[in-house]
Amino acid sequence: MKNKIVLIVLVCTVMAQLNAQNRRSNPIVSHMFTADPSAHVWDDGRLYVYPSTDVAPPKGYKTMDGYHVFSTDDMVTWKDHGEILHSRQVEWGRKEGGFMWAPDCAYKNGTYYFYFPHPSGTDFKKNLENRNSN
């Protein structure tokens, strides 16, 4: 009886490890660094994920320079729809780029809206510090 219990525990442990390994081997994004995603299921039933993306090789939050879209209809197979916006396309943004974080998307009256923060100018941190000290 004790051997059966040990065998059952061993089998359950191996199965749990295999299941965890399968989840780790299927990341949504493995070919680039992404952060700050938002996610939505639209009328077509697919899940769309909108993350910030970093330069290659990734250098950190200051160099997050664009946004991609990924989607799935089965949570296993993901499609990279490519970059949908880059800092160089934002006329009012920092000419140095970077600092593009935490996007989101909304739908209203037949139109999709993509929202994103991006500072305008190089000394935005100074302006932010001044505003916070008041």
Backbone as CSV, one residue per row, in Angstrom:
resi,resn,N_x,N_y,N_z,CA_x,CA_y,CA_z,C_x,C_y,C_z
1,MET,0.818,-1.194,0.000,0.000,0.000,0.000,0.866,1.263,0.000
2,LYS,1.940,1.247,0.817,2.830,2.395,0.891,3.496,2.643,-0.459
3,ASN,3.857,1.596,-1.168,4.477,1.739,-2.492,3.517,2.357,-3.492
4,LYS,2.223,2.023,-3.401,1.218,2.612,-4.299,1.111,4.110,-4.056
5,ILE,1.114,4.509,-2.795,1.006,5.938,-2.466,2.234,6.686,-2.983
6,VAL,3.406,6.125,-2.778,4.638,6.747,-3.273,4.596,6.858,-4.795
7,LEU,4.143,5.818,-5.471,4.045,5.833,-6.932,3.050,6.893,-7.400
8,ILE,1.913,6.988,-6.744,0.900,7.993,-7.123,1.456,9.401,-6.927
9,VAL,2.122,9.632,-5.803,2.718,10.947,-5.550,3.778,11.260,-6.600
10,LEU,4.595,10.284,-6.936,5.632,10.472,-7.948,5.020,10.801,-9.309
11,VAL,4.001,10.070,-9.706,3.332,10.315,-10.992,2.705,11.709,-11.004
12,CYS,2.044,12.095,-9.940,1.421,13.429,-9.860,2.474,14.527,-9.934
13,THR,3.606,14.316,-9.270,4.689,15.310,-9.300,5.241,15.461,-10.707
14,VAL,5.490,14.355,-11.386,6.008,14.400,-12.756,5.003,15.076,-13.679
15,MET,3.735,14.761,-13.541,2.692,15.372,-14.386,2.632,16.880,-14.151
16,ALA,2.711,17.296,-12.906,2.681,18.728,-12.594,3.890,19.436,-13.199
17,GLN,5.055,18.810,-13.120,6.254,19.406,-13.707,6.141,19.493,-15.223
18,LEU,5.632,18.469,-15.860,5.454,18.500,-17.318,4.469,19.580,-17.718
19,ASN,3.384,19.706,-16.967,2.388,20.735,-17.253,3.009,22.125,-17.110
20,ALA,3.776,22.334,-16.046,4.448,23.624,-15.857,5.444,23.887,-16.986
21,GLN,6.179,22.862,-17.399,7.141,23.021,-18.492,6.428,23.393,-19.788
22,ASN,5.288,22.784,-20.061,4.525,23.124,-21.265,4.098,24.584,-21.239
23,ARG,3.691,25.084,-20.089,3.293,26.492,-19.996,4.496,27.398,-20.224
24,ARG,5.650,27.047,-19.662,6.853,27.869,-19.835,7.349,27.836,-21.273
25,SER,7.117,26.751,-21.985,7.639,26.643,-23.341,6.728,27.312,-24.364
26,ASN,5.648,27.902,-23.935,4.756,28.586,-24.860,4.469,29.994,-24.359
27,PRO,5.507,30.839,-24.304,5.234,32.219,-23.900,4.505,32.952,-25.015
28,ILE,3.795,33.968,-24.644,3.114,34.786,-25.656,4.149,35.424,-26.569
29,VAL,5.195,35.990,-25.980,6.229,36.679,-26.750,7.590,36.179,-26.279
30,SER,8.378,35.666,-27.211,9.714,35.208,-26.840,10.804,35.829,-27.714
31,HIS,10.425,36.586,-28.725,11.412,37.130,-29.659,11.738,38.605,-29.416
32,MET,11.135,39.215,-28.393,11.421,40.610,-28.058,11.011,40.851,-26.616
33,PHE,11.504,41.940,-26.036,11.126,42.305,-24.685,9.875,43.171,-24.738
34,THR,8.873,42.796,-23.974,7.632,43.564,-23.900,7.291,43.815,-22.435
35,ALA,6.455,44.825,-22.204,6.023,45.151,-20.841,4.694,45.892,-20.896
36,ASP,4.079,46.045,-19.747,2.875,46.875,-19.568,1.725,46.538,-20.515
37,PRO,1.380,45.271,-20.705,0.325,44.967,-21.676,-1.073,45.287,-21.167
38,SER,-1.936,45.594,-22.092,-3.373,45.602,-21.838,-3.956,44.533,-22.753
39,ALA,-5.123,44.034,-22.415,-5.712,42.945,-23.205,-7.208,43.159,-23.348
40,HIS,-7.730,42.782,-24.510,-9.167,42.914,-24.794,-9.626,41.774,-25.684
41,VAL,-10.854,41.345,-25.490,-11.509,40.431,-26.415,-12.523,41.273,-27.182
42,TRP,-12.332,41.367,-28.494,-13.215,42.172,-29.335,-14.306,41.278,-29.946
43,ASP,-15.145,41.854,-30.787,-16.302,41.144,-31.351,-15.933,39.893,-32.142
44,ASP,-14.709,39.810,-32.660,-14.320,38.620,-33.418,-13.980,37.439,-32.511
45,GLY,-14.017,37.637,-31.179,-13.776,36.562,-30.232,-12.312,36.300,-29.920
46,ARG,-11.406,37.010,-30.579,-9.973,36.826,-30.326,-9.545,37.700,-29.146
47,LEU,-8.519,37.247,-28.433,-7.897,38.038,-27.382,-6.754,38.815,-28.017
48,TYR,-6.748,40.128,-27.846,-5.695,40.997,-28.359,-4.913,41.564,-27.182
49,VAL,-3.582,41.513,-27.295,-2.702,42.019,-26.253,-1.864,43.145,-26.853
50,TYR,-1.832,44.285,-26.149,-1.141,45.487,-26.613,-0.019,45.835,-25.625
51,PRO,1.227,45.388,-25.871,2.323,45.722,-24.954,3.230,46.833,-25.498
52,SER,4.000,47.427,-24.606,5.117,48.290,-24.993,6.245,47.368,-25.445
53,THR,7.110,47.859,-26.334,8.249,47.054,-26.768,9.536,47.844,-26.639
54,ASP,10.611,47.130,-26.337,11.918,47.738,-26.145,12.763,47.567,-27.402
55,VAL,13.844,48.322,-27.478,14.802,48.164,-28.564,15.511,46.821,-28.393
56,ALA,16.190,46.368,-29.435,16.941,45.110,-29.353,18.431,45.427,-29.361
57,PRO,19.190,44.925,-28.426,18.774,44.179,-27.249,18.101,45.111,-26.240
58,PRO,17.235,44.556,-25.389,16.501,45.397,-24.434,17.441,46.134,-23.489
59,LYS,17.107,47.398,-23.225,17.957,48.229,-22.368,17.213,48.807,-21.183
60,GLY,15.931,48.568,-21.076,15.206,49.061,-19.909,14.089,50.012,-20.247
61,TYR,13.431,50.471,-19.202,12.202,51.247,-19.372,12.386,52.538,-20.164
62,LYS,13.555,53.158,-20.124,13.749,54.422,-20.831,13.790,54.257,-22.337
63,THR,14.050,53.038,-22.818,14.168,52.817,-24.255,12.942,52.123,-24.847
64,MET,11.890,51.950,-24.051,10.656,51.376,-24.598,10.183,52.344,-25.670
65,ASP,10.200,51.891,-26.915,10.072,52.826,-28.030,8.888,52.572,-28.953
66,GLY,8.085,51.566,-28.700,6.983,51.314,-29.608,5.951,50.385,-29.012
67,TYR,4.958,50.062,-29.830,3.860,49.193,-29.416,3.591,48.143,-30.490
68,HIS,3.356,46.926,-30.055,2.997,45.801,-30.916,1.589,45.335,-30.556
69,VAL,1.037,44.478,-31.409,-0.220,43.804,-31.103,-0.033,42.314,-31.333
70,PHE,-0.497,41.515,-30.387,-0.511,40.061,-30.488,-1.932,39.600,-30.270
71,SER,-2.327,38.497,-30.925,-3.681,37.991,-30.713,-3.688,36.464,-30.728
72,THR,-4.752,35.911,-30.146,-4.940,34.464,-30.110,-6.425,34.149,-30.032
73,ASP,-6.781,32.982,-30.511,-8.148,32.515,-30.306,-8.168,31.210,-29.518
74,ASP,-6.966,30.725,-29.114,-6.934,29.477,-28.343,-5.975,29.524,-27.155
75,MET,-5.341,30.664,-26.888,-4.396,30.857,-25.790,-3.128,30.014,-25.941
76,VAL,-2.942,29.382,-27.096,-1.744,28.586,-27.356,-1.004,29.163,-28.563
77,THR,-1.720,29.384,-29.648,-1.131,29.895,-30.881,-1.340,31.405,-30.928
78,TRP,-0.224,32.131,-30.994,-0.278,33.589,-30.979,0.188,34.152,-32.314
79,LYS,-0.460,35.235,-32.746,-0.078,35.923,-33.976,0.497,37.287,-33.601
80,ASP,1.683,37.597,-34.138,2.292,38.912,-33.972,1.821,39.769,-35.143
81,HIS,1.020,40.771,-34.861,0.509,41.666,-35.902,1.510,42.772,-36.233
82,GLY,2.637,42.770,-35.528,3.686,43.741,-35.802,3.539,45.018,-34.997
83,GLU,4.464,45.905,-35.282,4.463,47.192,-34.582,3.348,48.067,-35.130
84,ILE,2.548,48.626,-34.227,1.449,49.486,-34.667,1.752,50.961,-34.471
85,LEU,2.753,51.257,-33.624,3.133,52.656,-33.427,4.550,52.692,-32.870
86,HIS,5.337,53.643,-33.346,6.708,53.850,-32.874,6.840,55.314,-32.465
87,SER,7.742,55.592,-31.543,7.908,56.966,-31.048,8.248,57.950,-32.170
88,ARG,8.937,57.505,-33.207,9.287,58.422,-34.305,8.043,58.893,-35.079
89,GLN,6.900,58.221,-34.881,5.660,58.612,-35.548,4.849,59.613,-34.717
90,VAL,5.309,59.900,-33.511,4.577,60.805,-32.618,5.217,62.185,-32.727
91,GLU,4.594,63.059,-33.510,5.178,64.376,-33.804,5.421,65.202,-32.548
92,TRP,4.534,65.111,-31.580,4.652,65.932,-30.378,5.514,65.286,-29.301
93,GLY,6.015,64.073,-29.572,6.775,63.334,-28.561,8.239,63.717,-28.500
94,ARG,8.954,63.053,-27.627,10.391,63.259,-27.454,11.129,62.900,-28.740
95,LYS,11.975,63.783,-29.231,12.739,63.466,-30.442,13.713,62.325,-30.195
96,GLU,14.102,62.105,-28.919,14.999,61.008,-28.567,14.272,59.669,-28.496
97,GLY,12.945,59.693,-28.505,12.164,58.472,-28.393,12.136,57.951,-26.972
98,GLY,11.818,56.670,-26.846,11.745,56.049,-25.527,10.528,56.479,-24.731
99,PHE,10.426,55.960,-23.528,9.383,56.316,-22.567,7.960,56.084,-23.075
100,MET,7.769,55.055,-23.893,6.423,54.712,-24.357,5.974,53.485,-23.567
101,TRP,5.057,53.699,-22.616,4.647,52.655,-21.682,3.136,52.490,-21.681
102,ALA,2.698,51.394,-21.136,1.316,51.153,-20.702,0.235,51.619,-21.676
103,PRO,0.175,51.040,-22.868,-0.883,51.422,-23.810,-2.206,50.752,-23.454
104,ASP,-3.265,51.222,-24.071,-4.567,50.571,-23.946,-5.370,50.871,-25.196
105,CYS,-6.461,50.173,-25.348,-7.300,50.314,-26.527,-8.752,50.333,-26.074
106,ALA,-9.576,51.042,-26.813,-11.007,51.106,-26.494,-11.793,51.087,-27.804
107,TYR,-13.055,50.714,-27.703,-13.934,50.658,-28.876,-15.211,51.415,-28.547
108,LYS,-15.619,52.307,-29.451,-16.874,53.028,-29.259,-17.429,53.439,-30.615
109,ASN,-18.695,53.147,-30.812,-19.416,53.574,-32.020,-18.677,53.227,-33.311
110,GLY,-18.174,52.002,-33.399,-17.551,51.532,-34.626,-16.100,51.926,-34.822
111,THR,-15.498,52.579,-33.836,-14.112,53.021,-33.954,-13.286,52.476,-32.800
112,TYR,-12.080,51.992,-33.124,-11.127,51.569,-32.111,-10.201,52.743,-31.817
113,TYR,-9.939,52.977,-30.547,-9.053,54.047,-30.118,-7.859,53.431,-29.389
114,PHE,-6.654,53.850,-29.745,-5.445,53.371,-29.091,-4.899,54.515,-28.249
115,TYR,-4.734,54.270,-26.947,-4.263,55.282,-26.013,-2.872,54.913,-25.529
116,PHE,-2.017,55.920,-25.352,-0.677,55.663,-24.850,-0.106,56.942,-24.251
117,PRO,0.703,56.792,-23.197,1.405,57.956,-22.655,2.739,58.115,-23.362
118,HIS,3.136,59.331,-23.616,4.464,59.607,-24.175,4.786,61.064,-23.866
119,PRO,5.869,61.317,-23.144,6.177,62.701,-22.780,6.550,63.535,-23.993
120,SER,6.313,64.819,-23.874,6.708,65.733,-24.942,7.866,66.582,-24.437
121,GLY,9.002,66.412,-25.015,10.167,67.192,-24.615,11.159,66.369,-23.812
122,THR,12.367,66.916,-23.691,13.439,66.169,-23.045,13.496,66.374,-21.542
123,ASP,12.983,67.466,-21.040,13.078,67.712,-19.602,11.740,67.481,-18.901
124,PHE,10.991,66.496,-19.359,9.702,66.206,-18.756,9.846,65.771,-17.298
125,LYS,10.969,65.097,-16.963,11.173,64.679,-15.574,11.290,65.896,-14.663
126,LYS,11.964,66.944,-15.130,12.085,68.180,-14.357,10.703,68.798,-14.158
127,ASN,9.912,68.838,-15.217,8.554,69.385,-15.103,7.709,68.559,-14.143
128,LEU,7.859,67.247,-14.186,7.123,66.375,-13.302,7.538,66.586,-11.846
129,GLU,8.853,66.716,-11.608,9.346,66.977,-10.244,8.813,68.306,-9.726
130,ASN,8.815,69.356,-10.566,8.297,70.661,-10.156,6.818,70.576,-9.820
131,ARG,6.063,69.843,-10.626,4.627,69.720,-10.381,4.373,68.956,-9.077
132,ASN,5.154,67.921,-8.810,4.966,67.122,-7.601,5.404,67.846,-6.345
133,SER,6.307,68.827,-6.451,6.780,69.538,-5.274,5.828,70.664,-4.869
134,ASN,4.895,71.017,-5.741,3.938,72.102,-5.422,2.780,71.617,-4.612
